Amino acid sequence: MLKFVSRIPLAAVIMIGMALVMAGCNLRSVNAPTDTPYPTPNIPQVRFVFPENRSSVLEGTDLAVELLAEDPGVGIAKVQLLVDDSPQGEGKPEIAPSVPAFSAKIHWVAKGIGLHSLTALAFRADGTSSAPATLLLLVIVRPTAAPS
């Protein structure tokens, strides 16, 4: 049986081992991508104030759809309303070409019995858009008055 005898103190061996482990953790290949996360640029935000998602409205109602858009950095230049992916109207700020927060009422006459998808988008002056905000709205038959 062979015995290994070392004249290096145990504490020195441990420190050298730890230094090698830590150095190994910092090694990178020249072509390896970095793990540094890059922030996603802020985009405008938009939401429905009125009507509520999954609410009902009588056919023929002139519905004032209220939207709130915000972009504290660059500002909002316009908001757009689509019904079933078809443009229905837009609103723009009156006080300046672009504002940090903007509320708009866009009218849509409820037509077509059934479920409809309303989508709102907010835009900066450079065309950058928000993620779409969508709600569902049920258009129901308007009751007829019984003849007297």
Order of alpha helices (4+ residues) and beta strands (2+ residues): alpha-beta-beta-beta-beta-beta-beta-beta-beta
